[in-house]
């Protein structure tokens, strides 16, 4: 009896650990990890059944698991996608010249030029020389864009001792944040009617973003300040409630 209880507790702990590990993965990685996890669970079940003499029971459970997997992949994954998107979507930083999105749970960074010489192009389409040119332009004319682009540049693998070592000549612009902008920054969709994240979700999203955008982690002071400001803006609602 005690052995069964220990086994049940171990299975529950393993299941929770497995679900938490999925949050850190991209959708494609998440699907692959789930399939591997199901396969491992089935193999372990068969081995246990062979040693305990309950193979027929295990066979039935395998069949049930296969059916659940069939419908789970069809219906469960989209629901999980929605759940993961709420707790860790795409953080969005905007300026008059560009918009950059950073996956809160993963490492994907994307950007698009909104106006100027490269209007309509994604940052991935620009060469290193074009990025350097754009970086210099923003440093001279729009510091907000400069700091946002700096985060993208660091995601491309450039370090401070390479060609993007140059720092802005003036302090970053104001980090005051509206509720709509705060929702975008922390990865919550500000256009949805039900986007009222809980205090726990706000803190979790803030922690995940700061692990990417802190100056010591490849970010910069401006983006870190924006993330902090977004957190304070949304948490202030709980203080006034």
N, C-alpha and C positions, 0 to 999 in steps of 0.2 A: 504494500500500500504506500509506504513512504517513498519507495523507488518510483512509483507511478506519479506521485505528487511532485517529486523533484524533476522528473522528466517533463511534466506539464508546465511547471514554472520555467524550465529552461526553454521550452518551445515558445512560450509567451514572450520571454525576454528577447529571444532571437528574432521573433516576428516584429517586435517594436523597433529593435535595432535596424532590421532590414528596411522598414518603412522610413525611418529617419534618414538612412543613407540614401534613399531615393530622392530626397529633397535637394540634394547637392548636385544632382545629375541633370543633363540636358534631356529633353523628351526622348530622343533616339536612344541615349544611353540608359534611360529609365526603362524603356520597353525591353531592351536587351537584358538588363539586369533582372527584370521580373521573370522573363522566360527562363533564364538560367536558374533563378531561385526556385521556380516551380519544378524544373527538372531535377534539381538537387533534392527537393522535398520528396518527390516521387521515388527517387532511388533510395533514399534513407528509409522511406516507408516500406519498400519492398524488402530491404535488408532486415529490418526489424521483424517484418512478417515471417521471413524465412527462419529466423532464429527462434521465434516464439510459436511457430506452427500455425500462424493465422494468415497465411498467404491468401486464401480465398477472400477474407475480409478486406485485406489490403488491396486485392485486385478490384473489389467493388469500390473502395475509396479512390483508387486510381481512375476508374471509369468516371466516378462522380467529379473528380478533380479535372479530368479532361473536358467534361461538359461545362463545368464552371469556368474553365479557362477560355473555352470557345465563346461563351457569352460575356465573360469578364473582359476579354480583349475588345469585344465589340461595344459593350456598354460601360464597363468599369473604367477603362483607360480614359475616355473622354471626361468622365466625372472626376477622375483623379487629376486630369489636366486642369480642370476648372479649380479644384481645391488647391493644387500647387500654385496656380497662377495667382490666387488670392494671397497666399502667404509668401510668395516670392516671384513676382512678375518681372517686368522690365522697367527699371528706373530710367526716367527720361529727363534730360537736361537740355534746355532750349535757350537760344539767343536769337538775335535778329538775323544772323547769318547761317546758323546750322542747328541741327538737332542730333543729339547722341543718346542712344539707348544702351543700357548696361544690364545684362541678365543678373538679377539679384542672387539667384541660387547657383548659377553657372559662371562661366568666364567670357561669354560672348559679348563683344562690344561692336555696335554698328553706328553709322552716322551718315547724314545726308546734308548737302549744302543747299540752303534755302534761297540764297541770292548771291550775286557777285560773279566773278569770272567763271567759276565752276558750278554755277547754279544747276540744280537737278541731278548732279552726280553724287554717288555715294562715296564715302571716304575710302572704301576699299578699292575704288576705281582709280584713285590718284596715285601717282608714282611718289617715290620718296622725295624727289626734287619738288614736285608740286605741293606735297605736304609741308615741306620746309618753307616754300614761298607763302603758302596760306598762313602758316604759323607766324611768320614775320609780319604779314599784313595785319593779322588780328592783334599782335603785340603793339602795333603802331596805332590802330584805329578802334579796336573793340576788345577790351580786356576780358569781358565775360566770355566771348567766343574763344579767346586765347586760352583761358584756363580749362574750358570744356574740351577743346581740341587737344590740349596737353595730355588729358587722361586717355584719349583715344591713341595718341602717339605712343604713350607708354605701353598700351596693350599690344602694339605692333612689335614690341621687343626692343625699342630704343631706350637707352639708359641716359642718366643725366650727364655722363662723361662723353656722350657721343654728340652728334650734330645738333641735338635739341637742348643743349645745356643752357642756352640763353634763358634768363628769367625776365619776367615783365618788369618794366621800369617804374611802375606805380602799383600801389596796393590793389588787391582785387576789388571789384565793385560790391555794392551793398548786397547782403545775403538775406534781406527781408523776404519772406515767402508767404504767398497767399495759400489758402486751404487747397485750392485746385492744383497749384504748383507743387505743394507739399505731397499731395496724393500721387502725382506723377513721379516726383523724385524718389519716393519710397516704393514705387512699383505697383501702386494701386490705381486702377482705372478711374479717373476723375469724371468720366462721362457716364458711368453706370449709376443707376438710381440707388443701388444698395451698397455703395462704397462707403461704409462706416466701419472701418477696421477697428478691432478691439485694441485695447492698450497693449496686450501681449503681442499682437501681430505687428503693431507699430514698432515696438522695441526690438522684435526679432528682425524685421526688415532693416531697421537702422543698424543693428549689429552686423548683419551680413554685408551691407553696403560699406560700412566703415572698415571692414576687413579688406576691402578692395581699394577704397579711395583715400584712406589715410595716407599722408605724405610718406610715411615709412613703408607703405605697401605699394607704392607706385602711383598714388594719387597726388593731390596738391591741397594747399590750405583752403583755397576757394571752394572746391567741391566738398571737402570735409565740412566746411562751415555751412554750406547749403544743406547737406544731409542733416547736420545737427539742428539747423533752423527748421527744417521740415518736421523733424521729430518733435521739437518744442511746440510748433504750430498745432499739430494734431493732438498732442497730449494735453494742451491747454484746454481743449474741449471737455476733457474729463475733470479738470479742476473746477470748471465753471458749471458742471452738471449738478 
